[in-house]
Amino acid sequence: MAKHRPDTLRILAAALLLLVGAVHFQQYVTTLGHVPTIGVLFLLNAAGAAALTIALFSAEPTLRLLALPAALGLVIGALISIVLAMNGGIFGYQEPTFRTSVTIAIIAEVAAIPALIACALSELHRIRSTPA
Amino acid sequence: MNLQPLLRRPTILIAPLVAAIIVAAAGLALRTGTPNAGPAKVVAAGPAAVAIKNYLFAPAKLTVKVGTRVTFTNSDSTPHTATADAGGTFDTGSIATGQAKPVSFNKSGTFTYHCAFHAFMTGVVTVN
């Protein structure tokens, strides 16, 4: 297997994904740990983000390529959830204000989406241009 | 997509799985607050207080005398309310972070309440 060097785009996408997970982890640990359903989802988000960040740096191209849409799904899911929470609530949980952690999460999620898409396109191009 | 490399070398999945497990375990170990924070029931003589922290009312069950003023203090980073389940009995409205709002209980009875923003947050004030 050829030695793989992560490019700047992948590092950026991974950093944003990690930030999304870190905010969810911090919120789970400090305040939301016992909130029904939402608490568990926050922990799953953090664990998933950690796993996918590692997978993004795998030496195996197939794993990297699988991790990218999974990461995209995780980030988009988190973004949709926060929009729902700010507009009527989700699983009995409402987010009435833009508190700091919410703002950081939204910015990271919005920035991560194009970064992950660009990263996936780049990975696809790399795989297709590599001789079998 | 060719999944053969993953099937041939499933060990490459170990590192991501271990990362997920470590984060989940750390989260469970480090999380603060308990589901039933504070004493279950307090008989208050004079003014009484209910703390709002970690998405919980503490104490969740409070017994007071008629005429008692109960102050709800929000220590969470997000706004909360103390809103009676029975419409119109009492409602603090939104209590911002670090703010407190009082409610006077001038009639005897059992008053269940919740947070209007977080329906899973519930409490009871019994007035004798």
Interface residues (C-beta under 8 A of the other chain):
Chain A: G21 F25 Y28 V29 T30 T31 L32 G33 H34 V35 P36 L43 L44 A46 A47 G48 A50 A51 L52 T53 I54 A55 S58 A59 E60 P61 T62 L63 L65 L66 A67 G89 G92 Y93 Q94 E95 P96 T97 R99 T100 S101
Chain B: M1 N2 L3 P5 L6 R9 I12 L13 A15 P16 L17 A19 A20 I21 I22 V23 A24 A26 G27 L28 L30 R31 T32 G33 T34 P35 N54 Y55 L56 D76 S77 T78 P79 S94 A116 F117 H118 A119 F120
